[in-house]
């Protein structure tokens, strides 16, 4: 069986609410001992004179627990980052925030932050980080499809046309989906796109770089980074270190210890720079550091290094005028049991604004005046266990923005449904869910009836789109085995690219 999640990677994610931890600073969780660390000299372009942010992108690999979760936390601390985009969190986003003692995190995007987070609202792919009152930066955390991997195709002898066709079919639509909502923001608002893009840079595979690594056989204008830059973003690493021969900035694979059991990067894996911090708008990169194992080209080291990716941390200076987040309204929790308080956060509300909560049938459950920055607590006793809309209204009664919250029966958990108990062979299988936690990479997997997903192979699968409620149609367009042969099956809702079962429904095919 291939690395189970390896072929399930897609790009982008929808963001709505955020979770806030209220706790005192605490030590790192997980196994392992305190990591020996080294901080090398920082590469600096200019002296910062305005507000400065430190941003880290880090793929922690399988939730960060393959080698040492403690060392993941040590790496983040030593990096000096205030904002971290986690990839391959596998449900550990909250654990990372707790171990760091940071209050703010969003499991739908994999972002943890020392600074307050404001939801963008709606079906968007970014959050706002409040640097100071009335001043925000938009941040999107992306993880694009990993396979087929472009440098592997080059190393295998494919020509440049085949390599580019793979990128255009696979990763380009994903990065365009991440960019679209950022492009709609105020151009004077600082914007960051960070993450593991699973693509090299067109600024690295130049004519001058051909031959510096075995797979760099010819120049490639890699489309993903080309498109990101065409959207007005700057590759911060290359802005500070423009020579790809002198400063390769390699991030994958990193030199973590080999695992006795489980997946390890192949010995001949093509090494490249695929983890990025891109910036756009009035924000200037001033320093960059590679975070990883003890090696000559690593600036901040942790030993043993806990993941197959190195991290990239960039210090950025805000240079423009302060811009506040657009008006937003969002629940602190997407899923609220009936009887528990509904906590709603409001940002940038205009004078005279009101919050209205509507049931599915349009009935008004609550309505109250709100102010900018308000945190409201609303009783839900007697409400129906269904989706409710939160509407921010202007003083003229018109809707400014809205979002959803899902009420559930107390103790109900995640509900999975199948439209049929028995499907005819070859018929599409429709699986619905309600009350899901909406982690970034929650997914529906079809298995033989009652099989253990930690050891059995899935037959077919689909992501939930980080949604609390929805439906997926599994047919020939889905990944995996199709049609399902006659037999008895279980559909599981599995959490965040992992194998923890949150819900189950059984069906048969005849």
C-alpha positions, 0 to 999 in steps of 0.5 A, spaced: 500 500 500 502 506 498 503 512 503 496 512 505 494 520 504 500 521 499 495 521 493 489 524 496 492 531 497 489 537 494 490 544 494 486 550 498 481 550 503 475 554 505 475 558 512 470 560 516 471 560 524 476 560 528 478 557 535 481 560 541 484 557 546 485 560 553 490 557 557 497 559 560 503 558 556 505 550 557 511 546 555 511 542 549 507 535 548 509 529 545 515 524 546 522 526 546 527 530 550 529 537 549 532 538 543 539 541 542 538 547 538 543 552 534 541 559 531 545 561 525 546 568 523 540 571 519 540 574 512 538 581 513 536 586 507 534 592 511 533 594 518 526 594 520 523 601 522 516 599 522 511 593 524 515 586 523 512 580 522 515 573 523 512 567 519 514 560 518 511 555 513 512 548 516 510 541 513 510 537 520 509 530 516 503 526 519 501 530 525 509 531 527 509 525 531 513 520 527 520 522 530 518 527 536 512 532 537 517 536 542 522 537 537 516 540 532 515 545 538 522 547 539 523 548 531 517 553 531 520 556 538 527 557 535 524 560 529 522 566 532 515 566 528 509 569 530 505 566 525 505 558 523 502 555 517 502 547 518 501 542 513 500 535 514 497 537 521 493 531 521 488 533 527 494 536 531 493 544 529 490 545 536 495 541 540 501 545 536 497 551 539 497 548 546 504 546 546 506 553 544 501 556 549 498 560 543 491 562 544 489 563 536 489 557 531 484 555 526 484 547 524 481 549 517 487 552 515 492 549 519 494 556 522 497 557 529 498 564 531 501 569 537 496 574 534 489 574 534 485 571 528 479 574 524 475 569 520 475 571 513 467 569 512 464 565 507 467 560 502 474 563 502 481 560 503 484 565 508 484 568 515 486 575 517 491 576 522 491 582 527 497 585 527 495 591 532 488 594 533 485 596 526 491 593 522 491 586 519 494 582 514 491 576 510 494 569 510 493 563 506 496 557 507 496 552 501 498 545 500 498 542 493 497 535 490 504 531 491 504 526 486 505 526 480 511 530 482 514 534 477 522 533 479 520 526 479 518 526 472 524 530 469 529 525 473 525 519 469 526 522 463 520 526 461 521 532 456 519 539 458 512 539 455 510 533 459 512 536 465 508 542 464 502 539 462 502 535 469 503 541 472 497 545 468 492 539 470 494 538 477 497 543 481 495 550 477 487 549 478 489 548 485 493 554 486 488 559 482 483 557 487 487 559 493 489 566 489 482 568 487 479 570 494 486 574 495 486 577 489 479 580 490 482 584 497 484 591 497 490 592 493 493 596 499 492 590 504 498 586 505 497 579 503 501 572 504 501 566 501 505 560 505 505 553 504 508 546 501 506 547 494 510 541 491 513 545 486 519 547 484 520 555 482 521 558 475 527 562 479 531 556 481 530 552 474 534 557 470 539 556 465 545 557 470 542 552 475 542 546 470 546 540 472 547 543 480 543 537 482 542 531 478 534 532 476 535 539 474 536 537 466 534 543 463 530 550 465 523 549 467 518 555 467 514 552 473 507 554 472 505 554 479 510 559 482 510 563 475 502 564 476 503 566 484 508 572 481 503 574 476 498 575 481 503 580 484 506 576 489 514 576 491 518 570 492 521 572 499 526 567 499 529 569 492 527 576 493 533 576 499 537 571 496 536 571 488 542 566 486 539 559 486 546 556 485 549 560 491 543 559 495 539 553 493 534 554 499 532 546 499 527 544 503 525 537 501 527 532 503 530 534 510 535 529 513 530 527 519 532 520 522 529 514 518 523 510 520 524 503 522 516 502 520 513 507 515 515 511 509 521 514 508 523 519 502 527 515 497 535 515 497 535 518 490 529 523 491 530 529 487 532 535 493 528 541 491 525 548 494 518 547 494 516 550 501 514 558 500 513 564 503 510 569 498 508 576 500 504 581 496 502 589 497 505 593 502 509 588 506 517 587 505 521 581 506 527 583 511 530 577 513 530 569 511 532 563 515 531 555 513 529 551 519 531 544 519 536 538 521 544 540 523 547 541 516 551 547 512 545 550 509 541 550 515 540 557 519 536 554 525 537 547 527 534 542 531 537 535 532 534 530 531 529 534 526 522 531 526 519 531 519 521 530 512 521 538 510 525 543 512 521 550 514 522 557 512 521 563 516 521 570 513 521 576 517 517 582 514 516 589 515 509 592 514 510 599 510 503 601 508 497 604 512 493 600 517 487 597 514 482 593 518 479 587 516 472 587 512 466 586 516 465 579 518 461 575 523 463 568 525 461 563 530 467 561 535 465 554 534 462 551 527 458 546 531 454 547 537 450 542 541 443 545 543 443 548 550 450 550 549 452 558 548 453 560 541 459 565 541 459 569 535 465 574 534 464 580 530 469 584 526 469 591 523 462 592 524 459 599 522 455 604 527 448 601 528 450 594 526 445 588 528 446 581 529 441 576 527 441 569 527 436 565 523 433 558 523 433 554 516 426 556 515 428 564 516 425 564 523 429 569 527 432 566 533 436 572 536 437 579 534 441 584 538 446 590 537 453 589 535 459 593 536 466 592 532 470 587 536 464 584 539 464 577 542 457 575 543 454 569 547 447 567 545 443 562 548 440 556 544 436 552 548 430 550 544 433 551 538 432 546 532 439 541 531 440 544 524 444 549 520 443 557 522 445 563 519 449 569 522 447 575 519 450 582 520 445 587 518 447 595 517 443 600 520 438 600 514 437 593 515 441 590 509 445 584 510 453 586 510 455 579 511 453 572 513 456 565 515 453 559 518 453 555 525 450 548 525 446 546 531 446 538 534 443 534 539 447 534 545 451 528 545 449 527 537 456 526 534 457 526 527 452 523 523 453 519 516 447 517 512 447 513 505 441 515 500 440 507 499 441 501 504 443 497 497 446 500 491 445 496 484 452 494 481 455 500 478 450 506 481 453 512 484 454 511 492 451 518 495 454 519 502 452 525 507 454 528 513 452 532 519 456 535 525 463 534 522 469 538 525 471 541 518 478 539 519 482 541 513 483 534 510 477 530 513 475 525 508 470 520 506 473 513 505 469 506 503 472 500 506 469 493 506 464 492 512 467 494 519 474 494 516 480 497 521 482 503 516 489 504 520 490 497 517 486 496 511 486 499 504 480 504 502 477 502 496 475 509 494 474 516 497 473 523 497 475 529 501 469 533 505 471 540 503 472 542 510 465 542 511 460 541 517 455 538 513 454 536 506 454 530 501 459 526 496 457 522 490 462 516 489 462 514 482 467 513 476 470 520 477 472 518 484 479 516 486 480 508 487 476 502 486 470 503 481 465 500 480 465 497 487 464 489 487 458 486 490 459 486 497 458 489 504 461 496 505 462 501 511 463 509 509 467 512 514 468 520 516 476 520 517 479 526 520 484 530 517 488 526 512 488 521 518 485 514 520 481 516 526 473 514 525 468 520 526 462 517 523 460 511 520 454 508 515 454 501 512 451 499 505 451 494 500 452 493 493 448 487 489 
